[in-house]
Amino acid sequence: VVPLKQRGKPHSCSIFQASSDSSEEEHVVTAAEELVAQKREERLRKFRELHLKRNEARKLNHQEVVEEDKRLKLPVNWEAKKSRLEWELKVEEKKKECATKGEDYERVKLLEISAEDAERWERKKKRKNPDLGFSDYAAAQLRQYQRLTKQIRPDMEKYQQQREESGEEFYPTSNSLLHGTHVPCKEGIDRMVSDLEKQIEKREKYSRRRSYNDDANIDYINERNAKFNKKAERFYGKYTAEIKQNLERGTAV
């Protein structure tokens, strides 16, 4: 038989152990709830970020659509015009800057051009055909003068000799009287004659006038009819050759 006092001690220990177990369970539950709350907060934060990104993308897409619509409504050569206007504004600003500094704009522009750009522009100029056709006799004469002067190769020895002989009169002024005093050398006259002969030969070679053939058959009544007959022969000659031969032989049916 166990005394009553000894029977009460085990009951107090079991109660203490049960309370400690319940506190541990509550702590575990609290930690689990906190973890769930953290995960939920993380998901909400990501959702808000995605929502903001979606709104930003929608706004950017709308702006791009508006800009594309503006570009489509612009003229075809708008980009070239825009670049041209920007270049003209830069040129005007550079001219004003040079004017304020007292500098020559053309000189400053040439100093800023590199050797490679200058060579590339020269090649482009050479590729272009400056001859735009006949406009008037003055323009044709100017083009011929420029073409002939480009072919001239100066004799620097003769130039130096003539400058030494003439002295200060080599650079005439308004008071200089040199008319009739210069006598060309025989070599210069020969070069001029040969050049004129080459011009005459080239002019005869590239003349548009057709020479008249005395031995050709006369099948026309005037100049207009002759041109018509030539066109008809060019288009239908191969079909009418046999008929013509039969008519000439007198065997035509």
Kinemage of the C-alpha trace (Angstrom):
@kinemage 1
@onewidth
@group {chain A} dominant
@subgroup {mainchain}
@vectorlist {calphas} color= white
{ca val a 1} P 0.000 0.000 0.000
{ca val a 2} L 1.425 3.350 -1.034
{ca pro a 3} L 0.991 6.265 1.301
{ca leu a 4} L -1.196 9.135 0.253
{ca lys a 5} L 1.661 11.662 0.199
{ca gln a 6} L 3.774 9.545 -2.119
{ca arg a 7} L 0.801 9.093 -4.484
{ca gly a 8} L 0.505 12.943 -5.072
{ca lys a 9} L 4.031 13.549 -6.394
{ca pro a 10} L 3.784 11.746 -9.789
{ca his a 11} L 0.573 13.678 -10.581
{ca ser a 12} L 2.377 17.088 -10.339
{ca cys a 13} L 5.209 15.954 -12.723
{ca ser a 14} L 2.822 14.764 -15.389
{ca ile a 15} L 0.960 18.080 -15.326
{ca phe a 16} L 4.212 20.006 -15.799
{ca gln a 17} L 5.251 17.769 -18.687
{ca ala a 18} L 1.871 18.242 -20.400
{ca ser a 19} L 2.098 22.029 -20.107
{ca ser a 20} L 5.595 22.054 -21.620
{ca asp a 21} L 4.434 19.895 -24.540
{ca ser a 22} L 1.513 22.203 -25.216
{ca ser a 23} L 3.817 25.287 -25.232
{ca glu a 24} L 6.131 23.588 -27.713
{ca glu a 25} L 3.200 22.766 -29.955
{ca glu a 26} L 2.012 26.361 -29.804
{ca his a 27} L 5.510 27.574 -30.708
{ca val a 28} L 5.629 25.206 -33.708
{ca val a 29} L 2.195 26.377 -34.871
{ca thr a 30} L 3.239 30.026 -34.542
{ca ala a 31} L 6.418 29.418 -36.562
{ca ala a 32} L 4.421 27.655 -39.284
{ca glu a 33} L 1.955 30.534 -39.458
{ca glu a 34} L 4.780 33.050 -39.706
{ca leu a 35} L 6.337 31.029 -42.554
{ca val a 36} L 3.027 30.915 -44.390
{ca ala a 37} L 2.584 34.670 -43.901
{ca gln a 38} L 6.084 35.330 -45.244
{ca lys a 39} L 5.442 33.178 -48.319
{ca arg a 40} L 2.139 34.935 -48.892
{ca glu a 41} L 3.784 38.357 -48.570
{ca glu a 42} L 6.512 37.283 -51.019
{ca arg a 43} L 3.894 36.164 -53.545
{ca leu a 44} L 1.984 39.420 -53.175
{ca arg a 45} L 5.182 41.414 -53.704
{ca lys a 46} L 5.991 39.480 -56.901
{ca phe a 47} L 2.415 39.936 -58.076
{ca arg a 48} L 2.657 43.726 -57.539
{ca glu a 49} L 5.958 43.818 -59.453
{ca leu a 50} L 4.449 41.867 -62.360
{ca his a 51} L 1.451 44.174 -62.363
{ca leu a 52} L 3.707 47.246 -62.525
{ca lys a 53} L 5.779 45.688 -65.319
{ca arg a 54} L 2.638 44.873 -67.277
{ca asn a 55} L 1.395 48.453 -66.972
{ca glu a 56} L 4.803 49.791 -68.019
{ca ala a 57} L 4.910 47.462 -71.045
{ca arg a 58} L 1.386 48.499 -72.034
{ca lys a 59} L 2.371 52.169 -71.799
{ca leu a 60} L 5.525 51.647 -73.887
{ca asn a 61} L 3.585 49.693 -76.512
{ca his a 62} L 1.037 52.474 -76.768
{ca gln a 63} L 3.800 55.075 -77.196
{ca glu a 64} L 5.471 52.959 -79.891
{ca val a 65} L 2.161 52.572 -81.752
{ca val a 66} L 1.645 56.339 -81.667
{ca glu a 67} L 5.197 56.989 -82.917
{ca glu a 68} L 4.818 54.402 -85.693
{ca asp a 69} L 1.555 56.018 -86.796
{ca lys a 70} L 3.306 59.392 -86.932
{ca arg a 71} L 6.146 57.941 -89.003
{ca leu a 72} L 3.715 56.352 -91.451
{ca lys a 73} L 1.938 59.678 -91.956
{ca leu a 74} L 5.218 61.486 -92.724
{ca pro a 75} L 6.489 61.892 -96.335
{ca val a 76} L 8.667 59.202 -97.880
{ca asn a 77} L 11.846 61.299 -97.872
{ca trp a 78} L 11.312 62.726 -94.384
{ca glu a 79} L 14.508 61.189 -92.964
{ca ala a 80} L 16.626 62.728 -95.718
{ca lys a 81} L 14.934 66.116 -95.237
{ca lys a 82} L 15.414 65.900 -91.482
{ca ser a 83} L 19.114 65.108 -91.778
{ca arg a 84} L 19.493 67.895 -94.352
{ca leu a 85} L 17.819 70.433 -92.045
{ca glu a 86} L 19.967 69.332 -89.103
{ca trp a 87} L 23.084 69.712 -91.248
{ca glu a 88} L 21.993 73.208 -92.358
{ca leu a 89} L 21.403 74.235 -88.721
{ca lys a 90} L 24.883 73.003 -87.779
{ca val a 91} L 26.376 74.952 -90.691
{ca glu a 92} L 24.557 78.135 -89.655
{ca glu a 93} L 25.733 77.747 -86.062
{ca lys a 94} L 29.298 77.168 -87.257
{ca lys a 95} L 29.142 80.273 -89.474
{ca lys a 96} L 27.904 82.391 -86.579
{ca glu a 97} L 30.646 81.015 -84.328
{ca cys a 98} L 33.309 81.805 -86.940
{ca ala a 99} L 31.852 85.291 -87.466
{ca thr a 100} L 32.040 86.049 -83.733
{ca lys a 101} L 35.654 84.831 -83.620
{ca gly a 102} L 36.580 86.733 -86.789
{ca glu a 103} L 37.571 83.569 -88.699
{ca asp a 104} L 36.913 82.519 -92.278
{ca tyr a 105} L 34.275 79.770 -92.348
{ca glu a 106} L 35.523 78.207 -95.604
{ca arg a 107} L 39.037 77.941 -94.231
{ca val a 108} L 37.839 76.413 -90.944
{ca lys a 109} L 35.675 73.927 -92.843
{ca leu a 110} L 38.598 72.827 -95.004
{ca leu a 111} L 40.807 72.404 -91.948
{ca glu a 112} L 38.242 70.064 -90.367
{ca ile a 113} L 38.006 67.802 -93.446
{ca ser a 114} L 40.250 64.750 -93.283
{ca ala a 115} L 42.367 63.521 -96.191
{ca glu a 116} L 40.266 60.358 -96.576
{ca asp a 117} L 37.015 62.354 -96.860
{ca ala a 118} L 38.603 64.698 -99.406
{ca glu a 119} L 39.776 61.774 -101.556
{ca arg a 120} L 36.357 60.130 -101.364
{ca trp a 121} L 34.615 63.352 -102.474
{ca glu a 122} L 37.058 63.777 -105.347
{ca arg a 123} L 36.329 60.236 -106.526
{ca lys a 124} L 32.591 60.963 -106.413
{ca lys a 125} L 33.081 64.133 -108.466
{ca lys a 126} L 35.047 62.213 -111.085
{ca arg a 127} L 32.328 59.576 -111.383
{ca lys a 128} L 29.685 62.196 -112.083
{ca asn a 129} L 29.102 63.308 -115.660
{ca pro a 130} L 29.296 67.127 -115.725
{ca asp a 131} L 28.018 67.320 -119.308
{ca leu a 132} L 24.259 67.853 -118.974
{ca gly a 133} L 23.656 68.278 -122.707
{ca phe a 134} L 23.184 71.313 -124.874
{ca ser a 135} L 21.445 74.261 -123.238
{ca asp a 136} L 22.827 77.226 -125.217
{ca tyr a 137} L 25.905 78.114 -127.254
{ca ala a 138} L 27.573 80.022 -124.392
{ca ala a 139} L 27.376 76.985 -122.081
{ca ala a 140} L 28.652 74.686 -124.843
{ca gln a 141} L 31.574 77.041 -125.491
{ca leu a 142} L 32.379 77.168 -121.771
{ca arg a 143} L 32.389 73.370 -121.520
{ca gln a 144} L 34.700 73.107 -124.534
{ca tyr a 145} L 37.023 75.741 -123.054
{ca gln a 146} L 37.212 73.872 -119.730
{ca arg a 147} L 37.834 70.581 -121.507
{ca leu a 148} L 40.640 72.068 -123.605
{ca thr a 149} L 42.299 73.875 -120.701
{ca lys a 150} L 42.405 70.638 -118.683
{ca gln a 151} L 44.544 69.105 -121.411
{ca ile a 152} L 47.171 71.868 -121.236
{ca arg a 153} L 50.451 70.835 -119.623
{ca pro a 154} L 52.425 73.981 -118.685
{ca asp a 155} L 56.171 74.173 -119.324
{ca met a 156} L 57.564 75.368 -115.996
{ca glu a 157} L 61.046 76.053 -117.426
{ca lys a 158} L 59.634 78.427 -120.037
{ca tyr a 159} L 57.442 79.981 -117.362
{ca gln a 160} L 60.393 80.702 -115.065
{ca gln a 161} L 62.452 82.041 -117.970
{ca gln a 162} L 59.682 84.370 -119.115
{ca arg a 163} L 59.131 85.636 -115.565
{ca glu a 164} L 62.814 86.445 -115.195
{ca glu a 165} L 62.886 88.248 -118.546
{ca ser a 166} L 59.745 90.311 -117.881
{ca gly a 167} L 60.558 91.228 -114.296
{ca glu a 168} L 57.870 93.336 -112.655
{ca glu a 169} L 55.903 93.546 -115.894
{ca phe a 170} L 55.228 89.802 -115.650
{ca tyr a 171} L 52.361 90.675 -113.250
{ca pro a 172} L 50.495 93.403 -115.156
{ca thr a 173} L 48.351 96.030 -113.488
{ca ser a 174} L 45.856 98.541 -114.798
{ca asn a 175} L 48.752 100.817 -115.876
{ca ser a 176} L 50.684 98.112 -117.746
{ca leu a 177} L 51.009 98.323 -121.548
{ca leu a 178} L 51.888 94.820 -122.711
{ca his a 179} L 49.523 94.488 -125.654
{ca gly a 180} L 51.399 93.405 -128.767
{ca thr a 181} L 54.726 92.963 -127.007
{ca his a 182} L 54.414 89.202 -126.478
{ca val a 183} L 55.659 87.032 -129.361
{ca pro a 184} L 54.744 83.318 -129.088
{ca cys a 185} L 57.456 80.760 -129.703
{ca lys a 186} L 57.439 78.351 -132.630
{ca glu a 187} L 56.782 75.343 -130.361
{ca gly a 188} L 53.677 77.014 -128.946
{ca ile a 189} L 52.345 77.784 -132.424
{ca asp a 190} L 52.934 74.176 -133.490
{ca arg a 191} L 51.071 72.900 -130.433
{ca met a 192} L 48.133 75.183 -131.189
{ca val a 193} L 47.997 74.035 -134.831
{ca ser a 194} L 48.102 70.359 -133.872
{ca asp a 195} L 45.395 70.892 -131.276
{ca leu a 196} L 43.148 72.617 -133.825
{ca glu a 197} L 43.698 69.807 -136.312
{ca lys a 198} L 42.691 67.268 -133.648
{ca gln a 199} L 39.527 69.250 -132.912
{ca ile a 200} L 38.608 69.369 -136.626
{ca glu a 201} L 39.229 65.637 -136.994
{ca lys a 202} L 37.113 64.826 -133.952
{ca arg a 203} L 34.329 67.132 -135.118
{ca glu a 204} L 34.171 65.418 -138.495
{ca lys a 205} L 34.209 61.981 -136.891
{ca tyr a 206} L 31.304 62.635 -134.529
{ca ser a 207} L 29.153 64.712 -136.870
{ca arg a 208} L 25.479 63.808 -136.859
{ca arg a 209} L 25.015 64.706 -140.548
{ca arg a 210} L 24.708 61.637 -142.741
{ca ser a 211} L 26.711 61.630 -145.976
{ca tyr a 212} L 24.813 61.368 -149.244
{ca asn a 213} L 25.337 58.225 -151.337
{ca asp a 214} L 25.113 58.913 -155.085
{ca asp a 215} L 24.931 55.195 -155.988
{ca ala a 216} L 21.891 54.458 -153.807
{ca asn a 217} L 18.546 53.752 -155.456
{ca ile a 218} L 16.170 56.698 -155.520
{ca asp a 219} L 12.794 55.473 -154.265
{ca tyr a 220} L 11.522 58.703 -152.744
{ca ile a 221} L 10.149 62.024 -153.902
{ca asn a 222} L 11.329 64.236 -151.042
{ca glu a 223} L 13.265 64.127 -147.751
{ca arg a 224} L 10.238 63.210 -145.673
{ca asn a 225} L 9.358 60.334 -147.992
{ca ala a 226} L 12.984 59.101 -147.815
{ca lys a 227} L 12.826 58.898 -144.021
{ca phe a 228} L 9.504 57.040 -144.202
{ca asn a 229} L 10.930 54.534 -146.697
{ca lys a 230} L 13.937 53.898 -144.437
{ca lys a 231} L 11.662 53.169 -141.477
{ca ala a 232} L 9.472 50.862 -143.575
{ca glu a 233} L 12.554 49.029 -144.842
{ca arg a 234} L 13.882 48.604 -141.315
{ca phe a 235} L 10.663 47.024 -140.031
{ca tyr a 236} L 9.292 45.178 -143.084
{ca gly a 237} L 12.303 44.729 -145.364
{ca lys a 238} L 12.854 41.074 -144.513
{ca tyr a 239} L 9.236 40.267 -145.433
{ca thr a 240} L 9.185 42.179 -148.758
{ca ala a 241} L 12.665 41.283 -150.061
{ca glu a 242} L 11.387 38.443 -152.283
{ca ile a 243} L 8.548 40.554 -153.688
{ca lys a 244} L 10.997 43.322 -154.638
{ca gln a 245} L 13.298 40.849 -156.374
{ca asn a 246} L 10.390 39.408 -158.363
{ca leu a 247} L 9.277 42.875 -159.409
{ca glu a 248} L 12.790 43.779 -160.555
{ca arg a 249} L 13.110 40.526 -162.569
{ca gly a 250} L 9.587 40.846 -163.952
{ca thr a 251} L 8.548 37.443 -162.625
{ca ala a 252} L 6.025 38.699 -160.128
{ca val a 253} L 2.669 36.946 -160.216
